[in-house]
């Protein structure tokens, strides 16, 4: 599901060898933008590998070739979309390269004017459906049906959707790239696994047709995929989120909620959850919602807070994934990769030290998305900590805690045959998940988010508790009499290092844009900003 745009950097490409039964793609972050040392990952001898590239720590890209002779294009990997499309050269602002159909001898324009793809943030693209050769590394899918965008709104790159056929936007369905990989005997079954690696990492991988046991801890748990609450179909990868706990130096707190259907979506940079859950995340990190820039700003020192969020799936017998708080806190920097000026950080946080830099919390409450068919999402901020197997043939998900920066030799296990179960996975007996197929009020009509903050110990949390007590912590109103209003009240840190549980309101305005990847308000101040 495409809910954000990206800015393109120059990226290097890795190439690897071919083997039978699996197709593996690895990504590598731009070294100059990331300002980190990067070591090339070694491929394994059991699969086909190429480059899945990571732009600005936000979106994941695969380098593919389309047409005859092949034209190289970078497409965003998206488990929340089903179609593959590229952009024509006439589309302005393209980041990932374009495909020129006039230069391909095998291009066949089969449905002129029929392609259209519109996303939750209001962006979209229209054009034609066509068939042509489609290659990743040394693997070629013959006559793959794709879209080509001739007109677009806020679209800078094409998409490689790897979800269900039923998720395609055209009323007449057709085989997806995953189905074509299987039908042309390039992989055994319509399944793949994703290893995004951690926020600081240079690379990760997607493996079509198999799993890599070196990339996860423990055993894979095999859990159910649920039908969409909006369509009633298997058109997204929805799973049952049944529990969430928060661990900090002051202890572990279970957040109470009824089990919900959440979509696993690499095409979404952020995580979208019920308001009460996101409220806890903001409270722990000391984040403050800024309505002007539409993000939860926090000092980057919050990345040092000790603690984690543990997501539980498929009931009491299901798997759990623990995510360090730091994985949800994303640095914000100038477009050239340098830190923002200290003066700008002080505009957000008057009590910040001269060495503090500005970050954002990469999660948001569902309420600010307004009306529309967008449910709860676990995006990249969650998926970085999980190794996930997407089994389309059986409507199952395999999941286990990831091994960050794995240096162990790859151990690729292909699916045995078409429709075979996930290798090395144990099936979970899970309770039924009950939900409305038309959406609840929280999913369709909420427009106001109210946060009650309890500041846990840790330098960032305590600093913001002190700021609240001083009445100088940005757009915070204390002691609430109703949504978005209130006066008076303070929160004072205790001698134990944990503040009192004072009520703090941070009202969210209705926002039809999913997330401001480029902070437009900062351009008015003379800054060009990207999220690293």
Secondary structure as the mmCIF struct_conf table of DSSP 4:
data_model
#
loop_
_struct_conf.conf_type_id
_struct_conf.id
_struct_conf.beg_label_comp_id
_struct_conf.beg_label_asym_id
_struct_conf.beg_label_seq_id
_struct_conf.end_label_comp_id
_struct_conf.end_label_asym_id
_struct_conf.end_label_seq_id
BEND BEND1 UNK A 20 UNK A 21
STRN STRN1 UNK A 23 UNK A 28
HELX_RH_AL_P HELX_RH_AL_P1 UNK A 31 UNK A 34
TURN_TY1_P TURN_TY1_P1 UNK A 35 UNK A 35
BEND BEND2 UNK A 36 UNK A 36
HELX_LH_PP_P HELX_LH_PP_P1 UNK A 40 UNK A 43
TURN_TY1_P TURN_TY1_P2 UNK A 45 UNK A 46
BEND BEND3 UNK A 47 UNK A 47
STRN STRN2 UNK A 48 UNK A 55
TURN_TY1_P TURN_TY1_P3 UNK A 56 UNK A 58
STRN STRN3 UNK A 59 UNK A 66
TURN_TY1_P TURN_TY1_P4 UNK A 67 UNK A 70
STRN STRN4 UNK A 71 UNK A 78
TURN_TY1_P TURN_TY1_P5 UNK A 79 UNK A 80
STRN STRN5 UNK A 84 UNK A 87
TURN_TY1_P TURN_TY1_P6 UNK A 89 UNK A 90
BEND BEND4 UNK A 91 UNK A 91
TURN_TY1_P TURN_TY1_P7 UNK A 92 UNK A 93
BEND BEND5 UNK A 95 UNK A 96
HELX_RH_3T_P HELX_RH_3T_P1 UNK A 101 UNK A 103
TURN_TY1_P TURN_TY1_P8 UNK A 105 UNK A 106
STRN STRN6 UNK A 108 UNK A 118
TURN_TY1_P TURN_TY1_P9 UNK A 120 UNK A 121
BEND BEND6 UNK A 122 UNK A 122
STRN STRN7 UNK A 124 UNK A 136
TURN_TY1_P TURN_TY1_P10 UNK A 137 UNK A 138
STRN STRN8 UNK A 139 UNK A 153
BEND BEND7 UNK A 154 UNK A 154
BEND BEND8 UNK A 157 UNK A 157
STRN STRN9 UNK A 158 UNK A 161
BEND BEND9 UNK A 163 UNK A 163
HELX_RH_3T_P HELX_RH_3T_P2 UNK A 165 UNK A 167
BEND BEND10 UNK A 169 UNK A 172
HELX_RH_AL_P HELX_RH_AL_P2 UNK A 177 UNK A 183
TURN_TY1_P TURN_TY1_P11 UNK A 184 UNK A 185
BEND BEND11 UNK A 186 UNK A 190
STRN STRN10 UNK A 191 UNK A 195
TURN_TY1_P TURN_TY1_P12 UNK A 199 UNK A 200
BEND BEND12 UNK A 202 UNK A 202
STRN STRN11 UNK A 203 UNK A 208
TURN_TY1_P TURN_TY1_P13 UNK A 209 UNK A 209
STRN STRN12 UNK A 210 UNK A 212
HELX_RH_3T_P HELX_RH_3T_P3 UNK A 213 UNK A 215
STRN STRN13 UNK A 216 UNK A 216
BEND BEND13 UNK A 217 UNK A 218
STRN STRN14 UNK A 220 UNK A 224
STRN STRN15 UNK A 226 UNK A 226
TURN_TY1_P TURN_TY1_P14 UNK A 229 UNK A 231
BEND BEND14 UNK A 232 UNK A 234
BEND BEND15 UNK A 236 UNK A 236
STRN STRN16 UNK A 238 UNK A 248
TURN_TY1_P TURN_TY1_P15 UNK A 249 UNK A 250
STRN STRN17 UNK A 251 UNK A 255
HELX_LH_PP_P HELX_LH_PP_P2 UNK A 256 UNK A 256
STRN STRN18 UNK A 260 UNK A 264
TURN_TY1_P TURN_TY1_P16 UNK A 266 UNK A 267
BEND BEND16 UNK A 269 UNK A 270
STRN STRN19 UNK A 271 UNK A 273
HELX_RH_AL_P HELX_RH_AL_P3 UNK A 275 UNK A 285
TURN_TY1_P TURN_TY1_P17 UNK A 286 UNK A 286
STRN STRN20 UNK A 288 UNK A 290
TURN_TY1_P TURN_TY1_P18 UNK A 291 UNK A 294
STRN STRN21 UNK A 295 UNK A 299
HELX_RH_3T_P HELX_RH_3T_P4 UNK A 300 UNK A 304
STRN STRN22 UNK A 307 UNK A 313
BEND BEND17 UNK A 314 UNK A 315
TURN_TY1_P TURN_TY1_P19 UNK A 316 UNK A 317
BEND BEND18 UNK A 318 UNK A 318
STRN STRN23 UNK A 320 UNK A 324
HELX_RH_3T_P HELX_RH_3T_P5 UNK A 325 UNK A 328
STRN STRN24 UNK A 329 UNK A 334
TURN_TY1_P TURN_TY1_P20 UNK A 335 UNK A 336
BEND BEND19 UNK A 337 UNK A 337
HELX_LH_PP_P HELX_LH_PP_P3 UNK A 338 UNK A 338
STRN STRN25 UNK A 339 UNK A 339
HELX_LH_PP_P HELX_LH_PP_P4 UNK A 340 UNK A 341
HELX_RH_AL_P HELX_RH_AL_P4 UNK A 342 UNK A 348
TURN_TY1_P TURN_TY1_P21 UNK A 350 UNK A 351
TURN_TY1_P TURN_TY1_P22 UNK A 354 UNK A 355
STRN STRN26 UNK A 358 UNK A 361
BEND BEND20 UNK A 362 UNK A 362
STRN STRN27 UNK A 363 UNK A 365
HELX_RH_3T_P HELX_RH_3T_P6 UNK A 366 UNK A 369
BEND BEND21 UNK A 371 UNK A 373
STRN STRN28 UNK A 376 UNK A 378
HELX_RH_AL_P HELX_RH_AL_P5 UNK A 380 UNK A 383
TURN_TY1_P TURN_TY1_P23 UNK A 384 UNK A 385
STRN STRN29 UNK A 386 UNK A 391
TURN_TY1_P TURN_TY1_P24 UNK A 392 UNK A 395
STRN STRN30 UNK A 396 UNK A 401
STRN STRN31 UNK A 402 UNK A 402
TURN_TY1_P TURN_TY1_P25 UNK A 404 UNK A 405
BEND BEND22 UNK A 408 UNK A 408
HELX_LH_PP_P HELX_LH_PP_P5 UNK A 409 UNK A 410
STRN STRN32 UNK A 412 UNK A 414
BEND BEND23 UNK A 416 UNK A 417
TURN_TY1_P TURN_TY1_P26 UNK A 418 UNK A 419
HELX_LH_PP_P HELX_LH_PP_P6 UNK A 420 UNK A 422
TURN_TY1_P TURN_TY1_P27 UNK A 423 UNK A 424
STRN STRN33 UNK A 425 UNK A 427
HELX_LH_PP_P HELX_LH_PP_P7 UNK A 428 UNK A 428
BEND BEND24 UNK A 437 UNK A 438
HELX_RH_AL_P HELX_RH_AL_P6 UNK A 441 UNK A 444
TURN_TY1_P TURN_TY1_P28 UNK A 445 UNK A 445
HELX_LH_PP_P HELX_LH_PP_P8 UNK A 455 UNK A 456
BEND BEND25 UNK A 457 UNK A 458
HELX_RH_AL_P HELX_RH_AL_P7 UNK A 459 UNK A 470
TURN_TY1_P TURN_TY1_P29 UNK A 471 UNK A 471
BEND BEND26 UNK A 473 UNK A 475
STRN STRN34 UNK A 477 UNK A 478
BEND BEND27 UNK A 479 UNK A 479
BEND BEND28 UNK A 481 UNK A 481
STRN STRN35 UNK A 482 UNK A 482
TURN_TY1_P TURN_TY1_P30 UNK A 483 UNK A 484
STRN STRN36 UNK A 485 UNK A 485
STRN STRN37 UNK A 493 UNK A 493
TURN_TY1_P TURN_TY1_P31 UNK A 495 UNK A 496
BEND BEND29 UNK A 497 UNK A 497
STRN STRN38 UNK A 499 UNK A 499
STRN STRN39 UNK A 504 UNK A 505
BEND BEND30 UNK A 512 UNK A 514
BEND BEND31 UNK A 517 UNK A 518
HELX_RH_AL_P HELX_RH_AL_P8 UNK A 520 UNK A 524
TURN_TY1_P TURN_TY1_P32 UNK A 525 UNK A 526
STRN STRN40 UNK A 529 UNK A 531
#
